[in-house]
Amino acid sequence: MSSLSTTLIHHPYEAPQGFEAPQQAVHKASTVFFPTVAAMRSREWKDKTAYTYGLHGTPTTYALEERLCTLEGGAQCVLVPSGLAAVALVALSVLKTGDEVLIPDNAYGPNKTLAEGELLAWGISHRYYNAMDPRDLAAKLSPATRLVWVEAAGSVTLEFPDLQALVRLAKAHGALVALDNTWGAGIAFKPFDLEPGAPQALAVDISAHALTKYPSGGGDVLMGSVITRDADLHMQIKLCHMRLGLSVGANDAEMVLRSLPSMVLRYRAHDEATRALAFWAQTQPAFVQVLHPALPDSPGHGFWKALCDRPDGGAACLFSVVLAPHFSQNQVDAFCDALQLFRLGYSWAGPVSLVVPYNLRSMRAQWPAEIAQGTVVRFAVGLEAVSDLQADIAQALQAMR
Ligand SMILES: *Cc1c(COP(=O)(O)O)cnc(C)c1O
């Protein structure tokens, strides 16, 4: 090893052991070294006891996976590049031609789009059910039903379903239950322990989580996780994950690891601010309905109260309003445009408050019985002062009129 470039690559210096600091080291690799050919041939990556290739895990991604399992009460985790990739991985792992997937009509929209696109093209059918009516789920379960999605609260309209009833029905039918747990985030309720203290644990089989939201907390990372408690189911998902070549970047994993310690505090701060604004919004005549599961009039409030209304539970940073139908689309757009602190943009759980107007009619099979007629606008409350956010909504209402 005489030439400078070779020595710079194969350098003999090794830093001393024993470095400890608040943040973990960030391990970056595609290539991982093996000491011998025998080690290379025999090394096992599936059980996370060793390393073979960056795609299959590094100390950084293993650490994040373990912390996320603790957060959600699961046993195994795989990381994927986005929340939507988590939803897609669940479908691709457990569904095959001839199977059917049931999705709540108020689910995260792209979950339905995937079912209408690739899944349908591959001979996997889907039906949408009304999450607020377990009888509707019961009626739609068929011999082909392999997977049932649940989501609490519903995307955009924030209805809180009778989650236990939906899970019980699907499991009694022999279907797998997957939860989109982005809203609850492992804090509002425990997806693998839906009836704490009950003799027989009621649990979802799979929890998919958009880490893009709370675990990132910065509005600057896209990532997702798929968490399970059953080792065989996990292996099925993990092998599909491997075959699809999914992985996440070390810097992104580091960002989420750095944000996790403050996640519970952030969840609570967002929750408190969101409830304050949602309660205030009820006093505004322009809003004919305010949707937030902690409001007694909001759809499914009783189910939210039973499952999440504990000191260590809660509700996320979202509330929606229905603007009275006499406001034109132009007026509603003007209201959203007039907001200064609430920025127009997708996603949530970052520091900046966000707003999105929705066209509910195009999103649902039919107008939901629980939602008043009008235009739905969803607010994602950031970490600004509540009084400033309230004043912002008030001035935008003035501007709209
Ligand atoms: C944001 C979100 C997703 C998707 O996450 P991305 O990282 O943006 O792909 C999935 N489900 C829910 C409920 C979400 O809010």
PDBQT file of the ligand as one rigid body, heavy atoms in Angstrom, charges set to zero:
ROOT
HETATM    1  C1  LIG A 501     -49.704  11.620   4.640  1.00  0.00    +0.000 C 
HETATM    2  C2  LIG A 501     -50.447  10.374   4.798  1.00  0.00    +0.000 A 
HETATM    3  C3  LIG A 501     -50.069   9.212   4.130  1.00  0.00    +0.000 A 
HETATM    4  C4  LIG A 501     -48.960   9.166   3.115  1.00  0.00    +0.000 C 
HETATM    5  O1  LIG A 501     -47.729   9.632   3.570  1.00  0.00    +0.000 OA
HETATM    6  P1  LIG A 501     -46.647  10.180   2.542  1.00  0.00    +0.000 P 
HETATM    7  O2  LIG A 501     -45.372  10.058   3.278  1.00  0.00    +0.000 OA
HETATM    8  O3  LIG A 501     -47.034  11.586   2.201  1.00  0.00    +0.000 OA
HETATM    9  O4  LIG A 501     -46.680   9.285   1.333  1.00  0.00    +0.000 OA
HETATM   10  C5  LIG A 501     -50.802   8.062   4.368  1.00  0.00    +0.000 A 
HETATM   11  N1  LIG A 501     -51.847   8.055   5.207  1.00  0.00    +0.000 NA
HETATM   12  C6  LIG A 501     -52.235   9.157   5.865  1.00  0.00    +0.000 A 
HETATM   13  C7  LIG A 501     -53.410   9.076   6.782  1.00  0.00    +0.000 C 
HETATM   14  C8  LIG A 501     -51.557  10.349   5.692  1.00  0.00    +0.000 A 
HETATM   15  O5  LIG A 501     -51.967  11.436   6.328  1.00  0.00    +0.000 OA
ENDROOT
TORSDOF 0
